[in-house]
Amino acid sequence: MAATTTLFLSLFLLFLARAQSQTRPTPAAPPPASDFCNGIFLSYTYTGGSPTTPKDDPGGSSSHQRSEVGLVLGYMIEGADLLSIRHLLLIQGLYQNVALKLKEAILYGVSLEDIKKELFNEVEQESEKLAQKFEENILDATKNYEKVVVDKKEIEGLPFTTLALAAETAISKGYDNVNAGPWIITLDGPIYRSVMQHAHNRSLREDIYRAYVSRASEGPLNNTPIIERILELRLEKAKLLGHVNYAEL
């Protein structure tokens, strides 16, 4: 983390050096540089809706780090008398951007060491595998669902293109179809949306909707255990980063 902070300050020193080397008129009555310093520091400290205090941050690392960097930046700006308002605003934008990148790096575990770093990597790897498995189960459940309709009255209101797709699906499943049924309704995007928007049959719309929102919720493709494990890993990740719960990240 010390190396990250050093890199952060080096970027600002380079920016300030270049700004001072340029020839530009001095503002007639520039505000005190400390005002801009405070504005820059406060704009970052209060990013996210509320100020960060040691009470909000049990570890104290994030608030201390922001305070330290903010104060150092303040001394830098206070001593740079040649900076115009325009350049101070540019520094504010650069500071906020770098601060955001720094926060992202912290959430990726760059500040962790030794055992905590290894545990963090294991949590991330398992989370990625579970997320992939979750998506695969959703796709498989979508492909596995089919509702056979033999009465055309049940699918009144569906566009011709949707009926054609449903008929082609029935033929591919071994049904004989001469535009008289049966039709197979699936959960594929085009058919699902068409049924929900155009089908006159309320019961059909309800069946398809319930099937769609409950995909991969039972049987061999049940995603419930995966969701529970993902939540456990998120809590573990938050604690490794010094937070009480995942919502604080």
Secondary structure, 3 states (H helix, E strand, C coil): CHHHHHHHHHHHHHHHHHHHHCCCCCCCCCCCHHHHHHHHHHHHHCCCCCCCCCCCCCCCHHHHHHHHHHHHHHHHHHCCCCCCHHHHHHHHHHHHHHHHHHHHHHHCCCCCCHHHHHHHHHHHHHHHHHHHHHHHHHHHHHHHCCEEECCHHHHCCCCHHHHHHHHHHHHHCCCCCCCCCCEEECCCHHHHHHHHHHCCCHHHHHHHHHHHHCCCCCHHHCCHHHHHHHHHHHHHHHHHCCCCCHHHC
